[in-house]
Amino acid sequence: MKTPCIAACKNNAGICSGCHRTMGEILHWSKMDDDAHSQVMDKLSGETSTHACPECGSNTFCDIAAGKETCWCFEVEEREITETFDACLCRRCLEKKPAV
């Protein structure tokens, strides 16, 4: 089974500091098929993206920008973000922000 896990797991307010999956993605990983695994991994790597992160410039993915009703970031704890951005932050940049 494919996995983005790098064995550096730490739950940082809903995002794993190692692989940057949400806790929901980690919990459901064993129930996902290979296609679902590939979709998550492509979003994590930036291979599938909707925009560039406004903070670091890396490719990132927003479910709402892709036409869904909710986004992966709704699964994590709210973060303290002092700047205003025109688009969502990537998982790495969001993970660095302190939880509210």
Backbone bond lengths (Angstrom), bond angles and torsions (degrees), N, CA, C in turn:
res aa  C-N    CA-C-N  psi(-1)  N-CA   C-N-CA  omega(-1)  CA-C   N-CA-C  phi
1 M - - - 1.442 - - 1.528 108.85 -
2 K 1.325 117.21 128.39 1.459 122.05 176.84 1.526 109.51 -66.35
3 T 1.307 115.64 147.76 1.463 120.05 175.46 1.530 109.93 -156.08
4 P 1.333 117.36 143.39 1.462 120.42 174.62 1.525 112.24 -86.57
5 C 1.335 116.95 1.30 1.469 121.46 -177.18 1.529 110.16 -60.24
6 I 1.338 115.25 133.70 1.461 120.27 177.30 1.524 110.70 -116.68
7 A 1.335 116.24 16.66 1.471 123.31 178.55 1.533 112.28 57.84
8 A 1.311 116.26 37.08 1.460 122.40 174.85 1.525 108.08 -127.13
9 C 1.323 115.11 45.41 1.461 122.25 -171.18 1.524 113.01 -70.08
10 K 1.317 115.10 132.14 1.455 122.69 171.21 1.521 106.81 -157.71
11 N 1.315 116.15 122.07 1.458 120.65 179.00 1.523 108.81 -76.23
12 N 1.306 115.94 109.47 1.459 121.54 178.76 1.524 107.77 -106.99
13 A 1.329 115.40 83.25 1.467 122.29 177.47 1.530 111.99 54.92
14 G 1.328 116.05 40.98 1.458 120.94 174.67 1.510 115.49 103.22
15 I 1.324 118.32 -6.34 1.466 122.06 177.50 1.521 107.70 -122.07
16 C 1.323 118.05 131.48 1.458 121.56 176.77 1.529 108.81 -71.95
17 S 1.313 116.27 126.00 1.471 120.74 179.65 1.520 112.49 -67.55
18 G 1.328 117.49 -19.81 1.463 120.84 -179.98 1.523 112.84 -83.03
19 C 1.330 116.27 -61.19 1.472 120.57 -173.87 1.524 113.45 -102.16
20 H 1.324 117.83 -11.96 1.468 125.06 178.67 1.527 114.26 70.43
21 R 1.335 116.37 18.30 1.467 118.44 171.18 1.524 108.36 -79.37
22 T 1.335 115.57 157.07 1.456 119.98 172.40 1.524 108.07 -76.67
23 M 1.313 116.26 161.99 1.466 119.53 178.35 1.532 109.87 -62.19
24 G 1.321 118.01 -35.06 1.464 121.26 176.48 1.518 112.07 -62.54
25 E 1.329 117.05 -42.37 1.464 120.43 177.87 1.528 110.95 -63.46
26 I 1.326 116.15 -40.22 1.465 119.88 179.10 1.525 110.65 -66.62
27 L 1.328 116.96 -45.50 1.465 120.83 -178.68 1.525 112.89 -63.22
28 H 1.329 116.95 -35.70 1.467 120.85 -177.31 1.526 113.38 -92.72
29 W 1.325 117.64 -1.54 1.459 122.07 -174.19 1.524 112.71 -54.06
30 S 1.315 117.40 -45.35 1.474 120.39 -176.55 1.527 112.47 -69.08
31 K 1.323 117.52 -17.36 1.464 121.59 179.27 1.529 112.45 -93.94
32 M 1.331 116.66 -10.82 1.470 121.65 -179.12 1.522 110.43 -80.11
33 D 1.338 115.37 149.72 1.464 119.20 174.09 1.533 109.31 -87.07
34 D 1.328 115.88 175.81 1.473 120.32 -176.64 1.520 112.53 -60.14
35 D 1.331 117.56 -35.54 1.461 120.90 179.54 1.530 110.49 -65.20
36 A 1.324 116.89 -43.47 1.470 120.54 178.29 1.525 110.45 -64.87
37 H 1.347 117.34 -39.56 1.472 120.61 176.25 1.522 109.81 -59.04
38 S 1.324 116.21 -47.33 1.476 120.82 -178.60 1.519 111.14 -61.65
39 Q 1.333 117.42 -40.04 1.462 120.33 179.62 1.526 111.20 -62.17
40 V 1.326 116.90 -45.82 1.468 120.16 179.21 1.523 109.90 -64.07
41 M 1.316 117.29 -45.40 1.466 120.60 -178.14 1.526 111.60 -64.61
42 D 1.329 117.57 -36.75 1.465 120.63 177.73 1.523 111.45 -67.02
43 K 1.327 116.97 -35.55 1.469 120.43 176.72 1.527 110.18 -69.90
44 L 1.336 116.91 -40.90 1.473 120.64 179.24 1.522 111.79 -63.45
45 S 1.321 116.58 -39.36 1.465 121.02 -177.01 1.525 113.05 -80.58
46 G 1.330 116.66 -15.08 1.461 120.41 -176.73 1.515 113.02 89.01
47 E 1.339 117.01 0.04 1.462 119.97 178.15 1.527 110.43 -62.86
48 T 1.333 116.49 -37.83 1.461 122.30 171.88 1.521 105.99 -107.25
49 S 1.322 117.12 119.95 1.462 119.19 -177.55 1.522 111.04 -144.76
50 T 1.322 114.62 160.50 1.459 120.45 175.06 1.527 111.54 -110.33
51 H 1.341 116.53 -19.45 1.463 120.35 -177.63 1.529 110.14 -169.94
52 A 1.303 115.50 175.27 1.474 121.31 174.20 1.520 108.58 -92.69
53 C 1.311 116.83 140.07 1.467 121.26 176.88 1.525 108.34 -60.87
54 P 1.336 117.65 128.72 1.459 119.55 -178.75 1.531 114.04 -68.62
55 E 1.332 117.41 -14.62 1.460 119.54 -179.34 1.530 112.33 -94.14
56 C 1.346 117.77 -46.59 1.467 119.92 -175.52 1.529 113.86 -111.77
57 G 1.332 117.03 -13.76 1.462 120.68 177.80 1.518 115.56 85.73
58 S 1.336 117.89 -2.07 1.475 118.97 179.41 1.525 110.97 -76.15
59 N 1.320 115.71 155.36 1.463 120.59 177.39 1.514 109.34 -64.50
60 T 1.329 116.21 135.53 1.463 120.56 178.87 1.517 110.17 -142.55
61 F 1.319 115.92 170.36 1.452 121.10 -173.45 1.516 110.69 -127.80
62 C 1.329 116.06 130.38 1.463 123.76 174.62 1.525 107.07 -118.11
63 D 1.331 116.72 120.99 1.461 120.62 179.63 1.524 111.68 -61.86
64 I 1.320 118.25 -37.04 1.463 121.04 -179.78 1.527 110.00 -67.15
65 A 1.320 117.35 -42.94 1.465 120.42 176.81 1.527 111.34 -62.28
66 A 1.339 115.52 -25.57 1.462 120.73 178.48 1.528 112.00 -86.95
67 G 1.343 117.26 2.75 1.460 120.87 174.64 1.516 116.51 101.92
68 K 1.336 117.89 4.58 1.462 120.01 179.00 1.529 110.68 -87.58
69 E 1.318 116.38 165.07 1.468 122.20 -178.83 1.531 112.35 -78.10
70 T 1.333 117.06 -32.22 1.462 121.57 -179.54 1.520 109.10 -128.17
71 C 1.311 115.36 171.94 1.463 119.98 -178.89 1.527 110.03 -127.94
72 W 1.322 116.35 159.57 1.461 121.64 177.76 1.526 111.28 -55.81
73 C 1.329 117.24 -32.40 1.464 120.64 -176.30 1.524 112.48 -69.19
74 F 1.337 118.03 -15.40 1.462 120.64 176.30 1.530 110.84 -69.85
75 E 1.345 117.41 -17.61 1.467 122.38 -178.99 1.530 112.67 -81.69
76 V 1.315 118.13 -14.84 1.462 121.10 -175.24 1.525 110.27 -102.79
77 E 1.328 115.09 163.22 1.459 119.27 178.73 1.521 110.48 -65.49
78 E 1.319 115.42 147.92 1.458 121.10 179.05 1.521 109.92 -60.97
79 R 1.313 115.94 140.95 1.459 122.14 -178.49 1.522 110.85 -108.65
80 E 1.325 114.66 156.11 1.457 121.84 175.35 1.526 107.55 -87.77
81 I 1.313 115.76 107.27 1.470 120.79 -179.80 1.523 107.21 -121.20
82 T 1.314 115.87 115.54 1.454 120.68 -175.63 1.525 112.73 -89.84
83 E 1.319 116.74 -24.78 1.458 120.57 179.41 1.535 109.74 -87.73
84 T 1.318 116.45 161.12 1.455 121.46 174.34 1.518 108.14 -107.18
85 F 1.333 115.77 127.90 1.451 121.43 -179.42 1.516 110.10 -117.95
86 D 1.334 116.92 150.81 1.458 121.74 177.70 1.522 111.92 -81.60
87 A 1.322 117.69 -13.85 1.464 121.93 -177.95 1.526 109.08 -144.85
88 C 1.317 115.72 170.04 1.470 122.06 -179.49 1.525 111.49 -67.97
89 L 1.324 114.53 150.05 1.458 121.18 172.27 1.525 109.29 -78.84
90 C 1.322 116.23 156.51 1.458 120.09 173.33 1.523 108.99 -73.10
91 R 1.316 117.27 167.95 1.465 121.55 -177.84 1.525 111.72 -62.21
92 R 1.320 117.46 -37.49 1.467 119.99 -179.31 1.527 111.06 -65.92
93 C 1.323 116.81 -44.50 1.468 119.85 179.84 1.521 110.98 -69.81
94 L 1.337 118.37 -40.86 1.454 121.41 178.35 1.527 110.88 -63.84
95 E 1.310 116.49 -40.08 1.472 122.01 -179.58 1.527 111.61 -61.82
96 K 1.320 117.38 -29.80 1.463 121.90 -179.74 1.524 113.17 -75.96
97 K 1.331 116.81 -20.13 1.475 120.74 -178.95 1.529 109.32 -75.43
98 P 1.332 117.96 140.16 1.468 119.89 -179.77 1.529 111.27 -69.12
99 A 1.329 114.89 143.65 1.466 120.08 175.63 1.520 109.07 -69.85
100 V 1.323 115.86 148.61 1.469 121.45 -179.96 1.510 109.81 -75.01
